[in-house]
Every structure is written in structure tokens, then in C-alpha cells.
Amino acid sequence: MTATTRTALCLLAAMTVAGCASTSPAASNAGAAPGATTVPTHGSLTDREFGFAVAVARAEADKGAGVLTSATATTGDGTVMDANVGPPCTSGKLLHIKLIGSFPRIVHGGYGGPPPTPSYQPVSAELITADAQSGKACLISVQTGPESPEPGAAVLFTQ
């Protein structure tokens, strides 16, 4: 074996050992429940929270109420006791999901004009709050007017 070949093999072996010793999200989650990731890999969302957010957003999008141009999520602390869909969100951690697009089949009771004639603007965003532990939605609301994703939000899907 030549010196060049031996050097190349040693370098390859060193890179392999270094690669095996590096920390991965799975290694950082040692002790977590099987399949649960606690290291954020989608903005501020863990893999588990991201999966819940995608499932909730897809379920709402599958209702066929509109055409989406954006589906994003953020996470934060808090609870929702006055749920308007599903059970209250009580774990202390919330997913804030924002669907942006056109929702012509959603009817809202908003009032956007001067009396006496109500002026109903079309819905441009659907806001869903879900419990980050259970993945169940607890609050849905809508917004009108120009909308944009929250800064730093994780993109859930593109269509």
C-alpha cells in the first residue's frame, strides 16, 4: 500500500467517524417518546408540532372553502378556554395556523361600512388555533383585507 493510498484511507476513516459522532436532531431527542422530536426543525415548530399544524391546515383546506395562496404556522404559550370548534386548548402551548387566500364560501357577520348599509368584505385569511400537545383545533376565526404570513412562520405546504 502506498503512502498516498494510506493517507487517503485514514482521511476517509476520520471523516466517517466524525460524521457518526455528530449530533443530529434524533440524537438530541434521546429520552423523548418514540417518533417525537423536540428540537425545532421547522422555524419555531418541532417535527411533531409541524405535523399537527399540517394536519389541521389540510383538514380545513380539504373542506373546499377556498383557494389557498399561503399556509403557515407559529407557536406560542397560552390557553383557549372559550373554544368555538373542538375541545379547549389547555396544554399551555398553542399552534397559530394562518391560511391566506380567497374563501368565497365562508360567510361572516362582519360589518365594514357606515350605517345603515353593511359592507361585507370577502374573507382573505382563516386563523386556526390548535393545542400543540393534542393537535386538535379549538378556535377558528377569519380576517378580511390584505394579509401576509407572520414573520418567521413555518411554511406548511404550498398548494
Short mmCIF file of the C-alpha atoms (twelve columns), coordinates in Angstrom:
data_MODEL
# 
_entry.id   MODEL 
# 
loop_
_atom_site.group_PDB 
_atom_site.id 
_atom_site.type_symbol 
_atom_site.label_atom_id 
_atom_site.label_alt_id 
_atom_site.label_comp_id 
_atom_site.label_asym_id 
_atom_site.label_seq_id 
_atom_site.Cartn_x 
_atom_site.Cartn_y 
_atom_site.Cartn_z 
_atom_site.pdbx_PDB_model_num 
ATOM 1   C CA . MET A 1   0.000   0.000  0.000  1 
ATOM 2   C CA . THR A 2   1.418   3.362  -0.981 1 
ATOM 3   C CA . ALA A 3   1.716   6.301  1.388  1 
ATOM 4   C CA . THR A 4   -0.839  8.257  -0.676 1 
ATOM 5   C CA . THR A 5   -3.368  5.423  -0.506 1 
ATOM 6   C CA . ARG A 6   -2.801  5.027  3.253  1 
ATOM 7   C CA . THR A 7   -3.293  8.787  3.786  1 
ATOM 8   C CA . ALA A 8   -6.499  8.760  1.732  1 
ATOM 9   C CA . LEU A 9   -7.899  5.795  3.680  1 
ATOM 10  C CA . CYS A 10  -7.032  7.414  7.012  1 
ATOM 11  C CA . LEU A 11  -8.745  10.642 5.923  1 
ATOM 12  C CA . LEU A 12  -11.831 8.704  4.795  1 
ATOM 13  C CA . ALA A 13  -11.937 6.818  8.108  1 
ATOM 14  C CA . ALA A 14  -11.613 10.065 10.076 1 
ATOM 15  C CA . MET A 15  -14.479 11.672 8.125  1 
ATOM 16  C CA . THR A 16  -16.674 8.610  8.700  1 
ATOM 17  C CA . VAL A 17  -16.029 8.614  12.460 1 
ATOM 18  C CA . ALA A 18  -16.633 12.381 12.673 1 
ATOM 19  C CA . GLY A 19  -19.886 12.011 10.754 1 
ATOM 20  C CA . CYS A 20  -21.092 9.271  13.095 1 
ATOM 21  C CA . ALA A 21  -20.232 11.307 16.171 1 
ATOM 22  C CA . SER A 22  -22.012 14.477 15.074 1 
ATOM 23  C CA . THR A 23  -25.217 15.473 16.833 1 
ATOM 24  C CA . SER A 24  -28.454 15.052 14.907 1 
ATOM 25  C CA . PRO A 25  -31.992 16.036 15.899 1 
ATOM 26  C CA . ALA A 26  -32.676 12.376 16.671 1 
ATOM 27  C CA . ALA A 27  -29.656 12.223 18.996 1 
ATOM 28  C CA . SER A 28  -30.748 15.461 20.685 1 
ATOM 29  C CA . ASN A 29  -34.121 13.885 21.398 1 
ATOM 30  C CA . ALA A 30  -32.746 10.977 23.416 1 
ATOM 31  C CA . GLY A 31  -35.311 10.056 26.035 1 
ATOM 32  C CA . ALA A 32  -38.228 11.543 24.087 1 
ATOM 33  C CA . ALA A 33  -41.224 9.405  23.177 1 
ATOM 34  C CA . PRO A 34  -40.656 7.298  20.039 1 
ATOM 35  C CA . GLY A 35  -41.367 9.360  16.934 1 
ATOM 36  C CA . ALA A 36  -41.471 12.646 18.877 1 
ATOM 37  C CA . THR A 37  -38.988 15.333 18.017 1 
ATOM 38  C CA . THR A 38  -38.412 18.130 20.489 1 
ATOM 39  C CA . VAL A 39  -35.753 20.056 18.556 1 
ATOM 40  C CA . PRO A 40  -37.295 22.762 16.336 1 
ATOM 41  C CA . THR A 41  -36.680 21.893 12.696 1 
ATOM 42  C CA . HIS A 42  -39.415 23.994 11.085 1 
ATOM 43  C CA . GLY A 43  -38.878 27.520 12.375 1 
ATOM 44  C CA . SER A 44  -40.077 27.512 15.975 1 
ATOM 45  C CA . LEU A 45  -42.092 24.285 15.492 1 
ATOM 46  C CA . THR A 46  -40.844 20.833 16.411 1 
ATOM 47  C CA . ASP A 47  -41.441 17.981 13.954 1 
ATOM 48  C CA . ARG A 48  -44.443 16.863 15.997 1 
ATOM 49  C CA . GLU A 49  -45.965 20.365 16.117 1 
ATOM 50  C CA . PHE A 50  -45.280 20.778 12.406 1 
ATOM 51  C CA . GLY A 51  -47.089 17.501 11.689 1 
ATOM 52  C CA . PHE A 52  -50.081 18.604 13.770 1 
ATOM 53  C CA . ALA A 53  -50.163 22.012 12.058 1 
ATOM 54  C CA . VAL A 54  -50.054 20.439 8.584  1 
ATOM 55  C CA . ALA A 55  -52.853 18.003 9.501  1 
ATOM 56  C CA . VAL A 56  -55.085 20.767 10.904 1 
ATOM 57  C CA . ALA A 57  -54.416 23.073 7.927  1 
ATOM 58  C CA . ARG A 58  -55.022 20.287 5.375  1 
ATOM 59  C CA . ALA A 59  -58.268 19.268 7.084  1 
ATOM 60  C CA . GLU A 60  -59.508 22.846 6.873  1 
ATOM 61  C CA . ALA A 61  -58.273 23.273 3.278  1 
ATOM 62  C CA . ASP A 62  -59.952 19.989 2.275  1 
ATOM 63  C CA . LYS A 63  -63.310 21.463 3.209  1 
ATOM 64  C CA . GLY A 64  -63.047 23.212 -0.152 1 
ATOM 65  C CA . ALA A 65  -63.904 26.629 1.175  1 
ATOM 66  C CA . GLY A 66  -61.385 28.494 -0.955 1 
ATOM 67  C CA . VAL A 67  -58.154 28.780 -2.867 1 
ATOM 68  C CA . LEU A 68  -55.048 28.981 -0.689 1 
ATOM 69  C CA . THR A 69  -52.021 31.095 -1.507 1 
ATOM 70  C CA . SER A 70  -50.246 30.526 1.832  1 
ATOM 71  C CA . ALA A 71  -50.399 28.101 4.765  1 
ATOM 72  C CA . THR A 72  -48.108 28.919 7.699  1 
ATOM 73  C CA . ALA A 73  -47.843 28.300 11.433 1 
ATOM 74  C CA . THR A 74  -46.187 29.696 14.524 1 
ATOM 75  C CA . THR A 75  -46.251 28.518 18.118 1 
ATOM 76  C CA . GLY A 76  -46.701 30.325 21.390 1 
ATOM 77  C CA . ASP A 77  -47.669 29.951 25.019 1 
ATOM 78  C CA . GLY A 78  -51.255 30.231 26.176 1 
ATOM 79  C CA . THR A 79  -54.608 28.509 26.515 1 
ATOM 80  C CA . VAL A 80  -58.026 28.870 24.885 1 
ATOM 81  C CA . MET A 81  -60.914 28.073 27.195 1 
ATOM 82  C CA . ASP A 82  -63.714 29.550 25.008 1 
ATOM 83  C CA . ALA A 83  -63.270 27.154 22.091 1 
ATOM 84  C CA . ASN A 84  -65.591 27.567 19.110 1 
ATOM 85  C CA . VAL A 85  -64.529 24.286 17.499 1 
ATOM 86  C CA . GLY A 86  -63.327 21.152 19.287 1 
ATOM 87  C CA . PRO A 87  -62.199 20.970 22.902 1 
ATOM 88  C CA . PRO A 88  -60.472 23.836 24.739 1 
ATOM 89  C CA . CYS A 89  -56.692 24.152 24.250 1 
ATOM 90  C CA . THR A 90  -55.350 23.618 27.759 1 
ATOM 91  C CA . SER A 91  -51.784 22.285 27.404 1 
ATOM 92  C CA . GLY A 92  -50.261 25.762 27.678 1 
ATOM 93  C CA . LYS A 93  -48.735 25.692 24.174 1 
ATOM 94  C CA . LEU A 94  -50.649 26.785 21.072 1 
ATOM 95  C CA . LEU A 95  -50.225 26.431 17.320 1 
ATOM 96  C CA . HIS A 96  -51.300 29.513 15.367 1 
ATOM 97  C CA . ILE A 97  -52.117 28.449 11.809 1 
ATOM 98  C CA . LYS A 98  -52.817 31.036 9.129  1 
ATOM 99  C CA . LEU A 99  -54.395 30.159 5.804  1 
ATOM 100 C CA . ILE A 100 -54.322 33.000 3.288  1 
ATOM 101 C CA . GLY A 101 -56.265 33.035 0.019  1 
ATOM 102 C CA . SER A 102 -59.792 33.572 -1.195 1 
ATOM 103 C CA . PHE A 103 -62.661 31.948 0.680  1 
ATOM 104 C CA . PRO A 104 -65.845 32.793 -1.234 1 
ATOM 105 C CA . ARG A 105 -67.948 30.139 0.532  1 
ATOM 106 C CA . ILE A 106 -67.220 31.459 4.020  1 
ATOM 107 C CA . VAL A 107 -69.960 33.786 5.194  1 
ATOM 108 C CA . HIS A 108 -69.154 36.130 8.061  1 
ATOM 109 C CA . GLY A 109 -71.127 38.635 10.031 1 
ATOM 110 C CA . GLY A 110 -68.551 41.398 9.739  1 
ATOM 111 C CA . TYR A 111 -69.542 44.969 9.282  1 
ATOM 112 C CA . GLY A 112 -67.253 47.119 7.212  1 
ATOM 113 C CA . GLY A 113 -69.268 50.107 6.129  1 
ATOM 114 C CA . PRO A 114 -71.021 53.123 7.590  1 
ATOM 115 C CA . PRO A 115 -74.613 52.789 8.797  1 
ATOM 116 C CA . PRO A 116 -77.160 51.933 7.664  1 
ATOM 117 C CA . THR A 117 -75.751 49.690 4.907  1 
ATOM 118 C CA . PRO A 118 -73.456 46.859 5.981  1 
ATOM 119 C CA . SER A 119 -70.479 46.261 3.748  1 
ATOM 120 C CA . TYR A 120 -69.205 42.687 3.789  1 
ATOM 121 C CA . GLN A 121 -65.623 42.327 2.612  1 
ATOM 122 C CA . PRO A 122 -64.505 38.928 1.338  1 
ATOM 123 C CA . VAL A 123 -62.565 36.675 3.703  1 
ATOM 124 C CA . SER A 124 -58.830 36.745 2.925  1 
ATOM 125 C CA . ALA A 125 -57.484 34.654 5.815  1 
ATOM 126 C CA . GLU A 126 -58.594 31.893 8.108  1 
ATOM 127 C CA . LEU A 127 -56.904 31.744 11.521 1 
ATOM 128 C CA . ILE A 128 -56.869 28.430 13.359 1 
ATOM 129 C CA . THR A 129 -55.613 27.935 16.898 1 
ATOM 130 C CA . ALA A 130 -54.805 24.365 17.921 1 
ATOM 131 C CA . ASP A 131 -53.395 22.725 21.021 1 
ATOM 132 C CA . ALA A 132 -49.735 21.881 20.361 1 
ATOM 133 C CA . GLN A 133 -49.929 18.743 22.563 1 
ATOM 134 C CA . SER A 134 -53.082 17.148 21.124 1 
ATOM 135 C CA . GLY A 135 -53.085 18.653 17.633 1 
ATOM 136 C CA . LYS A 136 -56.790 19.495 17.963 1 
ATOM 137 C CA . ALA A 137 -58.171 22.818 16.764 1 
ATOM 138 C CA . CYS A 138 -60.010 24.859 19.370 1 
ATOM 139 C CA . LEU A 139 -60.581 28.240 17.732 1 
ATOM 140 C CA . ILE A 140 -61.259 29.378 14.166 1 
ATOM 141 C CA . SER A 141 -61.701 32.961 13.032 1 
ATOM 142 C CA . VAL A 142 -61.463 34.870 9.775  1 
ATOM 143 C CA . GLN A 143 -59.940 38.132 8.607  1 
ATOM 144 C CA . THR A 144 -60.665 40.460 5.716  1 
ATOM 145 C CA . GLY A 145 -58.398 42.819 3.839  1 
ATOM 146 C CA . PRO A 146 -54.801 42.374 2.746  1 
ATOM 147 C CA . GLU A 147 -52.993 39.579 4.602  1 
ATOM 148 C CA . SER A 148 -49.445 38.277 4.832  1 
ATOM 149 C CA . PRO A 149 -47.798 35.423 6.755  1 
ATOM 150 C CA . GLU A 150 -46.425 36.135 10.211 1 
ATOM 151 C CA . PRO A 151 -42.675 36.871 10.225 1 
ATOM 152 C CA . GLY A 152 -40.699 33.704 10.903 1 
ATOM 153 C CA . ALA A 153 -43.701 31.415 10.371 1 
ATOM 154 C CA . ALA A 154 -43.089 27.855 9.169  1 
ATOM 155 C CA . VAL A 155 -44.469 27.167 5.684  1 
ATOM 156 C CA . LEU A 156 -46.800 24.162 5.974  1 
ATOM 157 C CA . PHE A 157 -47.433 23.372 2.318  1 
ATOM 158 C CA . THR A 158 -47.593 25.229 -0.959 1 
ATOM 159 C CA . GLN A 159 -50.850 24.000 -2.518 1 
# 
